[in-house]
Amino acid sequence: MSERNLLFLEAKSKQVEKPAACSETEVKDDHKEQTKNPTEDNMPETSASSILQPSIYSQITSDFTIMLNLACLSVIWLSVSFCYYLIAYQLKYIKGDLYINAIASSASEVVADALAGTLLQYLGIRLVLQFSYMVSLIGMTALIFYQGHSNALFALFVIGSKFGIASAFNVAYCANNLVFPVSIVATTYGICNFIARVATMAAPYVAEMYPEWIPKMIFCIVVFLALIAATVFR
């Protein structure tokens, strides 16, 4: 065989060896990529039940206790918000000294805000609400039927009315977080707050009703309904 033919065969053999070497390198790289980035086939299967969660509406309506507590808390929120602002608007029409009554109202609210948390810790939601509504109901009933002229007694009755409502207002906020599951707390809070704010829009109009005992009587009726709701509350 001539020297020219030998050189041609050597060159041909080198061209065949290079693709083989490249193919081995590509196989190694593909193996590394599969090891680092496993495909979907190698991933563990996730069931649909672990991904899909029941809707908030179904969580509320499927549990009778949650629905009952939501209805009761809606009434409680409505009462505390409506009556809280009704006292503020009605204060100028309450007999006695306006300034003394205003100071008594503010002081009783401060005390109620300070004691509500402690009472809630030791007595629980239901007992604190019942106690608060009873104090408020007694104070406003006394304002309706008392015919005397003692500024001190008028201030005392205002203290009772405002103390009870302010205490119940604080407990209503805490009860929403303590009663409902975390997944629906924001929704239940929004529902109760919406109902309370809509009802509160009527407070300044009710406060201007005449004769003066009508706003006080409406206050007592709303508080009494809230007392029933607090009793049914679980």
N, C-alpha and C positions, 0 to 999 in steps of 0.2 A: 504494500500500500504506500502511496506517495506521501511525502511530508505535508502536502497541501490538504489531503484528505484527513490526516491525523489532526491537524489544527481545527478543521471543520467539526469533527466529532467531539473534541474537547469543549469547544464553544457551545455545542448543542447540549451536552450533558450539564453544563453550568446553568443554562437557561431553564432546564427542567428542575434542578435542585432548588432554585430560588423560590418558586411558588410553593413548593412543599414546606420550606422553612417559614414562609409568610403564613401559610395555613396553620401551622402549629402555633405560631405566635397569636393569631387571631382566636384560635380555640382557647388558649390560656386567658386572653383578655375577656372573652365572653364568659368564661367560667368565673372570673373575678367579679364581673358586673352582676352576674346572677347571685353570687354570694352576698354582695353588698346591697343590691336592690332586688329583693325577691319579688316575683310576679304576683298578681292577684290570686293565681291558682294555689300558691304556696301559703298565702295568708289564711289565718283561721277564720272560719265562717262565723258571722255575727247574725244572730236571730233577729227577726223584725220586731219581736216583742221587747227586746232590750233597747231598741232605738226609739220606737214609737211610744209616746207617753199619752195617757188619757187627757182629754181637753179639760180646761178649767171648769167649763159648764158641767161636764159629766162628773167631775170630782165633787161639785157642790150638790147637784141634784141626785146623785146616787147614794148619798148618806143623809138619812133623816136628821141625825143630830146636828150636822153642819147646817142644814137648811133651817132648823129650829133656832139654833144659836144666831144665825145670820139675821133672821126675822126679829128676834129679841134685841139684838144689838142695834139694828136699824131703828127700832123704837126708842132705845136708850139714847142713841146718838141724837135723834130728832129732839128728844125731850131736853137733854142737857144743853144743846146749842140754842134751841128756841127759848127756853126759860132763862138761860144765862143772859142773853141780850134783852129779853123782855124786862128783867129786873133793872137793867141799866137804863132802858128807855122809860120805865115806869117810876123810877126813883124820884123824879121831880114832883110826882103827884102823891107820893106817900106822905101821910101826916107826920108832923114832927119837924125837927130842924133839918133842912136839906144838907147842910155841911156835916152835921153829926152823922146823919144816915149814910152819906157818901164815905166818910171815914170808916164807919162800922162795916160797910159793904166791902171796902178794899181790904181792911184788916182781916175780916173773916175769910176772904179768898186766899190771902197769903198763908193763913194758918191751915186752911184746907189743902192747899198745894203741898205744904210741908208734911202733913200727916197722912195724906192719901196713900203714899207708897208704903209707909209702915203698917197702916191698917190693912192694906192689900196683902202684905206679906204674912200677917198673923191671922187674919180673918177669912181671906179668900174673896173672890170677885163677888159672889152672890150676896154675902153678908154685908160687905162694905156698901154695895149699891142699895140694898134694902135700908141700911142705917142712914145713908145719905139722903135718900128720898123721904124717909120718915121725918128727919130733921127739917128738911126743906118744906115738906107738906104742913108740918105743925107751925112753922114760922109764918108761912103765908096765910094759913087759916086764921091764925091769931091777928094778923093785919086786917083781915076782912071783918072780924067780929068785935075787935077791941074798939070801944067808943070813948076811951079816956083821952087825956091830954098829956100824958107823961112822955117826954122826949126820950127818956132812957129806955122805956119799954118799946117804943117804936124802933129805936136803934137795935134793941135786942132781937126783935122779930125779924128785922132786916138781916142781922147777923145769921140767924138760923136759916133763913131762906137762901141766902147767898152761899153760906158754908156748905149746905147740902148739895147744891147744884155744882159748885166748883169742885167738890170732892168727887162727885159722880162723873164729872167731865174728865178728870184725870184718870179715873178707873176705866172709863170707856176706851180711852186710847190704849191703855195697857192690856185690856181684855182682848182686843182684836189680835194682838201679837201672841197672847198666851193660849187662846182657844183654838185657832185655826191652824192647819198645816202650813208649812212654809211656802209650799207651791201655790197657795191661793191667798196668802195674807194680803198682798198688794191689791188684789181684786176685791176682796171683802172690805178692805179699808176704803177703797174708792167708792163702793156702793153705799156704805154707811155715811161717808162724808158727803156724798152727793145728796142723799136724802135729807141729811141734817141741814145743809146749806140752803136747799130749796125751801124747807120749812122756816128757816130763820129769816127769810125775806119778808115773812108776814109779821115778824115781831114788832117792828115800829108802827105798823098799822093797828095791831091789836092793842098796843100800849096807849093809843090815842082814843080808844073807845070810851063812850060815856053811857052810863055812870061809871065811876071809878072802880067799882067792885067787879065789873065784867072782866077786865084783864087779869085780875087776881084769881077769879074763879076759873078762867081758862088755864091759868098757870097750874092750879090745883088739879084740874082734870087731866092735863098732860102728864103731870108728875105721878098721879095715881095710875094711869095706864102704864107708865114706865116702871112703876113699882111692881105691877103684875108681870110685866115682861122680865124683870130681874128675878122674880120668884120662879118663873117657868124656865129661866135660863139654866143650862146644864154646864 
